[in-house]
Amino acid sequence: MTDGQMLECELLVTRCQRGDMSAFSSLVEMWERPLFYYLRRLAPSEAETWDLLQETWLKTFRSIGSLRDPRALPAFLYKTARNAAVSRLRLREREEELANPAACIATESEEIAAFDSAEQVHHALDQLPIAQREALTLYFLQDLSLDEIATLLRVPLGTVKSRLYYGKLTIRKILQGDDHVS
Amino acid sequence: MSANSPDFRQQLLETQDMSPALRDACRKEIAALSQHTLTPRTSGLLVLLLLATLLFAAVGLRAMLFHYRGPLLYGVWTTFTLASAAGAVWIGVSLWQGRFQWKSYFPVADAFTVAAAVISVLTLLMGARAPADPASSFATLYALTFLVICVAWSIHSRIAAAELAAREHSLRIECRLADLAGRMQRPSI
């Protein structure tokens, strides 16, 4: 998200807090795709994803008046969306099964992955374990910092880095496999 | 392409298919839901406030009709009754519409402050007329306490409204500047 978009988002939140209903519609439109993308990575079906998105917006609408810092909206939205997904889909249980606590912590010096095709990454994401998939999706969407991702996922920063590292490795393997096949 | 580039994010978002029918249905639901924003907790609180304001209005009306003790006290009760009735109407409308009107919140605080000021002045006048009457001291004390609470509420509301207005104004300017900076960076054709 660019600085201009972030400012626009802050402005929309402030207008919502002043009671401007049209600003809320603009906010829904602005965040529809990123939230849908994130929730779609967690939900088993598209219909369920839309249900979760609806629930997210309902909760957001009720709480937006008490949001002290409008800049916190992205973190707030993803947290609300995740909570909705976790409570409905019992994600936590799956998460505990799939998360690998023995995974080593990645170092700061790891280079940022460069991928040629967003479409290939999109398809590869769905093949990752859910813990890595969620962390990588949030990373690729670029709306949250690594610290914010760690807070959202309720794991230490090192664990987020580790999930990103192994997620990227897995994606690379998947993409290389695809290349060999093609 | 770097995974950190905005283009990558945009391309990634565009790869996700959406069913237009489901999307439209969701948008309609969100638009409908946003018309009814009262949570059960807020509704319960508003019902309690409605009952309290109705009770105050009834007490004030009863005093006006059956306990006439001079024009000053009558003025106090009239102001009190009108303020309570106005509060009851505002809460009733919020409950009826199923949503809390933030914009109407600030004028209500101001209205209550004006009512408290009028009541305070009238009770002070009553006290000046009957300085030996202990009841006038108590009435003044209650009126001033009411006034202090209302003034604090009103000031808090005003500050909150002013902060939001100032923030919106500065954000509008920042948005324009960001837009301008973006246009200047774009290469001319």
Interface residues (C-beta under 8 A of the other chain):
Chain A: M1 T2 D3 G4 L7 E8 E10 L11 T14 R15 Q17 R18 G19 M21 F24 S25 V28 E32 R33 P34 F36 Y37 R40 E46 A47 W50 L53 Q54 W57 L58 F61 R62 G65 P70 I112 A113 A114 F115 D116 S117 A118 E119 V121 H122 Y139 F140 L141 Q142
Chain B: M1 S2 A3 N4 P6 F8 R9 Q11 L12 L13 E14 T15 Q16 M18 S19 L22 R23 A25 C26 R27 E29 I30 A31 L33 S34 T37 T39 Q101 W102 K103 A161 L164 A165 R167 E168 L171 R172 E174 C175 A178 D179 G182
